[in-house]
Amino acid sequence: MSSDRILLTGGTGFIGRRLLAKLLNGGSEVYLLARSGSTEKARKIIEGMGETKGRAAVVSGDVMRRGLFDDSSVASEMAEKITKVIHLAAVYDISMPRALGMAINYGGTENVLNFCEKAQGLERLAYAGTVAVSGRHPGIFREDDLDIGQQFRNAYDETKFLAEKLVRSRMGNIPTVIYRPTIVIGDS
């Protein structure tokens, strides 16, 4: 049985729902961050997982909110108990306005990082980036590459690039792993 206490952002999305099931099956305790208008949806997702033995809870908040949580006492409680953060929340739309991407993909990531720095027992942040940070770079783009003068196709690629740059700038304070998936189409 896992002793991980995980804060999961983006847990109601395509990847998040599947990851939530795997985390709960592995014995983790998961706190699913959900916007106030989505808390009921998040609760139904958890209920659909079957018996979780009280290891899953919805916490009301938003990655675009400074402090993440709607209630400051919940923020303090989470900072004391969370051992891992998995940050999946983002706008995955290549046609989105840049301002929206900056607010959610960049600003939301900054708010998650600020929370991580306050979490006393944090062992790791898992950040969901994207291979799109390579932009229009011709040729090989390695996992250690990031800012190598590439141009971007759209606001999604650019704002995820800027967010990953921000994550990397804080890795000295926050133990972090960055994932860069390509296109996700199903469970396989």
C-alpha positions as CSV (number, residue, x, y, z in Angstrom):
1,M,0.0,0.0,0.0
2,S,1.4,3.4,-1.0
3,S,1.9,6.2,1.5
4,D,1.8,8.8,-1.3
5,R,-0.6,11.8,-0.7
6,I,-1.0,13.3,-4.1
7,L,-2.5,16.6,-5.3
8,L,-3.7,16.0,-8.9
9,T,-4.6,18.9,-11.2
10,G,-6.4,18.2,-14.4
11,G,-7.9,15.0,-12.9
12,T,-11.2,15.4,-14.7
13,G,-9.6,15.4,-18.2
14,F,-8.8,12.5,-20.5
15,I,-5.4,11.7,-19.1
16,G,-6.3,12.7,-15.5
17,R,-9.2,10.3,-15.2
18,R,-7.1,7.4,-16.3
19,L,-4.2,8.4,-14.1
20,L,-6.5,8.8,-11.1
21,A,-7.7,5.2,-11.4
22,K,-4.2,3.9,-11.6
23,L,-3.1,6.0,-8.5
24,L,-6.1,4.8,-6.5
25,N,-5.5,1.2,-7.6
26,G,-1.9,1.6,-6.4
27,G,-3.1,2.6,-3.0
28,S,-2.3,6.3,-3.1
29,E,-4.4,9.0,-1.4
30,V,-5.4,11.5,-4.0
31,Y,-6.7,15.0,-3.7
32,L,-8.3,16.1,-6.9
33,L,-8.2,19.9,-7.4
34,A,-11.5,21.0,-9.2
35,R,-12.9,24.3,-10.0
36,S,-16.0,25.2,-8.0
37,G,-18.2,24.5,-11.1
38,S,-16.6,21.1,-11.6
39,T,-16.6,19.7,-8.1
40,E,-19.7,17.6,-8.7
41,K,-18.3,16.2,-11.9
42,A,-15.0,15.3,-10.0
43,R,-17.0,13.6,-7.2
44,K,-18.9,11.5,-9.8
45,I,-15.6,10.5,-11.4
46,I,-14.3,9.3,-8.0
47,E,-17.6,7.5,-7.3
48,G,-17.2,5.7,-10.6
49,M,-13.8,4.3,-9.5
50,G,-15.6,2.0,-7.1
51,E,-14.4,1.5,-3.5
52,T,-11.6,3.9,-2.8
53,K,-11.7,3.4,1.0
54,G,-11.7,7.2,1.6
55,R,-8.4,7.6,-0.3
56,A,-9.9,10.1,-2.8
57,A,-11.3,13.6,-2.1
58,V,-12.2,16.6,-4.2
59,V,-10.7,19.9,-3.1
60,S,-12.2,23.1,-4.5
61,G,-9.8,25.4,-6.2
62,D,-8.4,26.5,-9.5
63,V,-4.9,26.6,-10.9
64,M,-5.5,30.2,-12.0
65,R,-6.1,31.2,-8.4
66,R,-3.1,32.4,-6.4
67,G,-2.9,29.9,-3.6
68,L,-4.8,27.3,-5.7
69,F,-7.5,26.5,-3.1
70,D,-10.8,28.3,-2.5
71,D,-10.3,28.0,1.2
72,S,-7.0,29.1,2.9
73,S,-7.4,26.5,5.7
74,V,-7.5,23.8,3.0
75,A,-4.4,25.3,1.4
76,S,-2.6,25.0,4.8
77,E,-3.8,21.4,5.3
78,M,-2.6,20.4,1.8
79,A,0.8,22.1,2.3
80,E,1.2,19.9,5.4
81,K,0.1,16.6,3.9
82,I,0.9,16.4,0.2
83,T,4.0,14.4,-0.8
84,K,3.6,14.6,-4.6
85,V,1.9,16.9,-7.0
86,I,0.9,15.9,-10.5
87,H,0.2,18.9,-12.7
88,L,-1.9,18.0,-15.7
89,A,-4.2,21.0,-15.9
90,A,-3.8,23.0,-19.1
91,V,-5.7,24.2,-22.1
92,Y,-4.9,21.7,-24.9
93,D,-6.3,23.7,-27.8
94,I,-4.0,24.8,-30.6
95,S,-6.5,27.5,-31.7
96,M,-6.8,29.1,-28.2
97,P,-6.2,32.8,-27.7
98,R,-2.7,33.5,-26.4
99,A,-4.1,35.3,-23.3
100,L,-6.0,32.2,-22.3
101,G,-2.9,30.0,-22.6
102,M,-0.8,32.5,-20.6
103,A,-3.5,32.5,-17.9
104,I,-3.9,28.8,-17.6
105,N,-0.8,27.1,-19.0
106,Y,1.7,29.6,-17.7
107,G,0.0,31.3,-14.8
108,G,-1.6,28.1,-13.6
109,T,1.8,26.4,-13.6
110,E,3.3,29.3,-11.7
111,N,0.6,28.9,-9.0
112,V,1.2,25.2,-8.8
113,L,5.0,25.9,-8.4
114,N,4.3,28.4,-5.6
115,F,2.2,25.8,-3.8
116,C,5.0,23.2,-4.2
117,E,7.5,25.5,-2.5
118,K,5.2,25.7,0.5
119,A,4.5,22.0,0.7
120,Q,6.9,20.9,3.6
121,G,7.0,17.2,2.7
122,L,7.0,17.4,-1.1
123,E,9.0,14.6,-2.6
124,R,8.2,15.4,-6.3
125,L,6.3,17.4,-8.8
126,A,5.4,15.6,-12.0
127,Y,4.8,18.2,-14.6
128,A,2.9,17.3,-17.8
129,G,4.6,19.3,-20.6
130,T,4.4,18.4,-24.3
131,V,6.7,17.6,-27.2
132,A,5.2,20.7,-28.8
133,V,7.8,22.8,-26.9
134,S,10.1,21.9,-29.8
135,G,8.0,24.2,-32.0
136,R,9.3,24.4,-35.5
137,H,12.8,23.3,-34.7
138,P,14.3,21.4,-37.6
139,G,16.0,18.1,-36.7
140,I,16.6,16.4,-33.4
141,F,15.2,18.0,-30.3
142,R,16.5,16.1,-27.2
143,E,14.9,15.9,-23.8
144,D,17.5,18.3,-22.4
145,D,16.8,20.8,-25.1
146,L,14.3,23.6,-24.5
147,D,15.2,27.1,-25.5
148,I,17.2,26.7,-28.6
149,G,15.7,29.5,-30.7
150,Q,12.7,27.6,-32.1
151,Q,9.7,29.4,-33.4
152,F,6.2,28.3,-32.5
153,R,3.2,27.2,-34.6
154,N,0.5,28.5,-32.2
155,A,-0.2,29.9,-28.7
156,Y,-0.5,26.4,-27.2
157,D,3.1,25.4,-28.2
158,E,4.4,28.8,-27.0
159,T,2.6,28.9,-23.6
160,K,3.6,25.3,-22.8
161,F,7.2,26.2,-23.7
162,L,7.1,29.2,-21.4
163,A,5.6,27.1,-18.6
164,E,8.2,24.4,-18.9
165,K,10.9,27.1,-18.9
166,L,9.3,28.4,-15.6
167,V,9.3,24.8,-14.2
168,R,12.9,24.3,-15.0
169,S,13.9,27.6,-13.4
170,R,12.4,26.4,-10.1
171,M,13.9,22.8,-10.2
172,G,16.5,23.8,-7.7
173,N,13.8,24.3,-5.1
174,I,11.3,21.7,-6.2
175,P,12.3,18.1,-7.1
176,T,10.7,17.7,-10.5
177,V,10.2,15.3,-13.3
178,I,8.9,16.7,-16.7
179,Y,7.0,14.5,-19.1
180,R,6.6,15.5,-22.7
181,P,3.8,13.4,-24.3
182,T,3.0,13.6,-28.0
183,I,-0.6,12.9,-29.1
184,V,-2.6,10.9,-26.5
185,I,-5.4,9.0,-28.1
186,G,-6.4,6.2,-25.7
187,D,-5.4,3.4,-23.3
188,S,-2.7,1.3,-24.9
